[in-house]
């Protein structure tokens, strides 16, 4: 195991019974297809809080065998991940809500790797998260290897933005800020990025040491030289392409579960402040109405 994989594996936190129950329920909904879970997001940091919505990536072996609806298969392949909403009652009538995103393991590996352009996957999974219930040691190793590639790719795309040296906190906060700017997010990118890095300060120092060697007396790491202007252009293009891609993924979730269009409406209003009126016919037939609804959202500025 490489030094970076050792750091990532060391982040493991044993899931509480409520988390185990939700994962088992998801497995039951997609029998024999789930290869492993990646638990991430704010609920990971506050696992005991029942009010927090759980966030998982669910890695599968086949879209065709995972989804019953062929439209879902196509959308998941073209615009991964496919987002599902799930809720279940646990002990003492505690209701657990969960959002889980389905992606094939092969797609996850590809989207964490050095050829992946948009930062949606490698930006997210270079941050702290936990691998849960992998289907064997080989799958565990593949997921961990993909996460190492995500860390390396994020570092490679961030380093050119600095003039030769950087402190770990500034380095990773800048990288995550640039990544957040490519997504639809309600919070300020800079503040959110700094909060995440400061919470895991030791982690990011350890990763920087694994990537760039020991820090100097001022706490700075010497970075690999590369073109700053080329990197800035890449991040500009990611912002240009990332928000429309995120909007497509959100809209496609309208087709993946009952009440999906209301979820999309809530999600876009939260991220952009834009709300439109949705009729019962549109809720009932989201696929049929999707071009018109997408146009209405776009016209009001939801995807800018």
Buried (B, 14 or more C-beta within 10 A) or exposed (E): EEEBBEBBBEBEBEBEEBBEBBBEBBBEBBEEBBBBBBBBBEBBBEBEEBEBEBBBBBBBBEBEEBBEEEEBBBBBBEBBBBBBBBEBEBEEEEEBBBBBBBBBBBBBBBBBBEEBEBBBBBBBBBBBBBBBBBBEEEBBEBBBBBBBBBBBBBBBBBBBBBEEBBBBBBBBBBBBBBBBBBBBBEEEBBEBBBEBBEEBEEBBBBBBBBBBEEBEEEBBBEBEEEEEEEBEEBBEEBBEEBBEBBBBBBBBBBBBBEEBBBBBBEBBBEBBEBBBEBEEEBBEEBEEBBEEBBEBBBEBEBBE
